[in-house]
């Protein structure tokens, strides 16, 4: 599972309970924190340990100034992480930014576009054909988006012994 949030603490107050539940079940979770939150990096490291987050990557973008970041910059950084980590689930802010925070909104759209690029990188996998790619199985046509009021969850289907198992957290954010 990959979390992509604008600031340190966004992951804790939005999906912290869900993250703790899934890490408690053995899921490997990583976090991209787009800004360093001006001094809150120590907080997020502590919270990450409590929640069971395996790795936190800071993109060190300007806190409160993401609207000035060149279009495509965040998307490229996020998709690079997705291609290396190959998450089954990606969770980020919703399109309203929860509080209309411009940094949250920018990260939502950057993550959405990064996810689209990420699934394009799986093009060699034929639609409806289950193939081995990286560390997991994917069924390309099953890449889709769930959204609720608090976050957007991107998932892809994976197979186990020939049947499709959905890594879906709809409504649990």
C-alpha positions in Angstrom: 0.0 0.0 0.0 1.3 3.4 -0.9 0.1 6.6 0.8 0.7 9.9 -0.9 -0.1 13.0 1.2 0.9 16.7 1.1 2.0 17.2 4.7 3.2 15.3 7.7 0.1 14.3 9.8 -2.2 14.2 6.8 -1.8 10.4 6.7 -2.5 10.1 10.5 -5.7 12.1 10.7 -7.2 10.8 7.5 -6.4 7.1 7.2 -4.3 6.3 10.3 -6.8 3.8 11.6 -6.9 2.0 8.2 -3.2 2.0 7.9 -2.8 0.5 11.5 -5.4 -2.1 10.7 -3.6 -3.2 7.5 -0.1 -3.1 8.8 -1.4 -5.2 11.7 -2.5 -7.7 9.2 1.0 -7.9 7.6 0.6 -5.4 4.8 3.7 -3.4 3.8 2.9 0.3 3.7 5.0 3.2 2.5 4.4 6.9 2.6 5.3 9.7 0.3 5.1 13.0 2.1 5.3 15.7 -0.6 6.4 18.5 1.7 8.5 18.3 4.8 6.0 20.3 6.8 8.6 22.8 8.0 9.9 20.9 11.1 7.2 18.2 11.3 9.4 15.5 9.7 10.2 14.1 13.1 6.5 13.9 14.0 5.7 11.9 10.9 8.6 9.5 11.5 7.3 8.8 15.0 3.7 8.5 13.8 4.9 6.2 11.0 6.5 3.8 13.5 3.3 3.7 15.5 1.1 3.0 12.4 3.6 0.5 11.1 4.6 2.4 8.0 7.7 0.7 6.6 9.3 3.7 4.8 8.7 7.4 4.5 9.9 9.4 1.5 9.9 13.2 1.6 9.8 15.0 -1.7 10.8 18.3 0.1 8.5 20.5 -2.0 7.6 23.9 -0.6 5.0 23.7 2.2 2.0 25.8 1.3 3.3 26.6 -2.2 2.6 23.5 -4.2 0.5 25.5 -6.6 3.7 27.0 -7.9 5.4 23.6 -8.6 5.8 23.1 -12.3 3.1 20.8 -13.7 4.3 17.3 -14.2 7.1 17.6 -11.5 5.1 15.9 -8.7 3.5 13.3 -11.1 7.0 12.2 -12.3 8.3 11.8 -8.7 5.3 9.9 -7.6 5.1 7.6 -10.6 8.8 6.7 -10.2 8.0 5.6 -6.6 5.0 3.6 -7.9 7.1 1.8 -10.5 9.7 0.9 -8.0 7.3 -0.2 -5.2 4.4 -1.6 -7.3 1.7 -1.0 -4.7 -1.6 -2.8 -4.8 -3.3 0.2 -3.3 -2.6 3.9 -3.5 -4.3 6.3 -1.1 -4.3 10.1 -1.3 -6.3 13.2 -0.7 -9.8 13.6 -2.3 -10.5 16.3 -5.0 -11.7 18.8 -2.4 -8.5 18.7 -0.4 -10.6 17.8 2.6 -10.6 21.5 3.6 -10.0 23.0 0.2 -6.3 23.2 1.0 -4.5 23.9 -2.2 -1.6 21.6 -1.3 -4.0 18.7 -0.7 -5.8 19.4 -4.0 -2.5 19.5 -6.0 -1.4 16.2 -4.4 -4.7 14.6 -5.2 -4.4 15.5 -8.9 -0.7 14.7 -9.1 -1.3 11.3 -7.6 -4.2 10.7 -9.9 -2.2 11.5 -13.0 0.8 9.5 -11.6 -1.5 6.5 -11.2 -2.6 6.8 -14.8 1.1 6.9 -15.9 1.8 4.0 -13.7 -0.9 1.8 -15.2 0.4 2.8 -18.7 3.8 1.4 -17.7 2.0 -2.0 -17.5 1.0 -1.8 -21.2 2.7 -5.0 -22.1 0.1 -6.8 -20.0 -2.8 -7.6 -22.3 -6.3 -6.6 -21.2 -7.9 -9.5 -19.4 -4.7 -11.6 -19.4 -3.1 -12.4 -16.0 0.7 -12.0 -16.2 3.5 -11.9 -13.7 4.9 -8.4 -13.4 7.4 -7.5 -10.7 6.4 -8.8 -7.3 2.7 -9.3 -7.8 0.1 -10.4 -10.3 -2.0 -7.7 -12.1 -5.0 -7.8 -14.4 -4.6 -4.5 -16.3 -8.2 -3.9 -17.1 -9.0 -3.9 -13.4 -7.1 -0.7 -12.5 -9.8 1.7 -11.3 -10.6 4.4 -8.8 -12.7 4.5 -5.7 -13.3 7.8 -3.9 -15.1 8.9 -0.8 -15.2 12.2 1.1 -11.9 11.8 2.8 -9.5 10.2 0.4 -9.1 8.6 -3.1 -8.1 5.0 -3.2 -6.6 3.5 -6.4 -6.5 -0.2 -6.6 -5.6 -2.9 -9.0 -6.9 -6.5 -9.0 -4.6 -9.3 -8.3 -5.0 -13.0 -8.7 -4.4 -15.9 -6.4 -4.8 -19.4 -7.7 -6.7 -18.2 -10.7 -9.4 -16.2 -9.0 -9.5 -12.4 -8.7 -9.1 -10.9 -5.3 -9.8 -7.2 -5.0 -7.5 -5.1 -2.9 -10.3 -2.6 -2.3 -10.8 -0.4 0.7 -14.0 1.3 -0.5 -15.5 3.2 2.4 -12.8 2.3 4.9 -10.7 5.4 4.5 
